[in-house]
């Protein structure tokens, strides 16, 4: 989805696509030449599963499409660095964000690992739990947090301050 389009901008179009229940399986990859937070956060909040820049190579774009097609999220490296820097400056939250109150301790651990970019396999190895258990936790997080995909889980983890607490040991 190009974010700068005439008539209907890409963020509004993404919001329409992602809110349409008949398009529940559709994933949106936001694509722009503008590496600015004014585009990144609204695109992801509108439901985009990823955010890439137009200067990405063709193979990077194809890989990004493949990643979001599997239900994962993808962010341009500069966006990831900025997101981490912005969130680390805000300081650690003293109490859980209201949105996280219903999560179990294990679900919070899985959410932090997702925010740190770990795959299901890596989460399984890190927490020494089975792959089906990881998938159950991820599905539970998606449902409880009303997130469309892992990209939105990353945003929630950072916005709530949970990801700032670091990876669980």
C-alpha positions, 0 to 999 in steps of 0.5 A: 500500500503506497501511503501517499495516493490521490483521493484516498491516502494509504493510511485511510485505505489500510484502515478500510481494508483492515476493518472490513471483516470480509477481508480478514485474511488480507495483510497490508504492507505499507510502502513509502519513501518517507521514513517518518514517524508521522507515517509509521505509527498511523499506518501500523495503527490502521492495521498494516502488518508491516512498513517498508521504504521504497528504497528497499531492494526488490528481494527485500520487498518480496521477502517483506510480502512473504513475511506478512503473508505468514502472519508475521510483521516486518519493519524497515530497519530504520523504523525498528531502531527508532522505535526502540530508541523512542521507547527506551527514552520513556522509562520503565512503566511502574504498573501494567498498562490497562490493556495488559491486565488480563495477560498471564505472566507467560503471555507477557513473557511471550509478548516481550519476546515477540517485541524483541523480534523472536520467531515462534521457534526462537521463543520455544527454545528460549522459554523451553516450551513446545511449538504448539504452546508458543502458538497457543500463547501467540493466538491468545495474545492476538485475541486478548489484545485484539491485534491483527498480527505480530506487528500490532503486538510489537506496537502494543508491547512498546506503547504499554512499556512492557517491551522496555523491561527487556527480555525475560531470562 
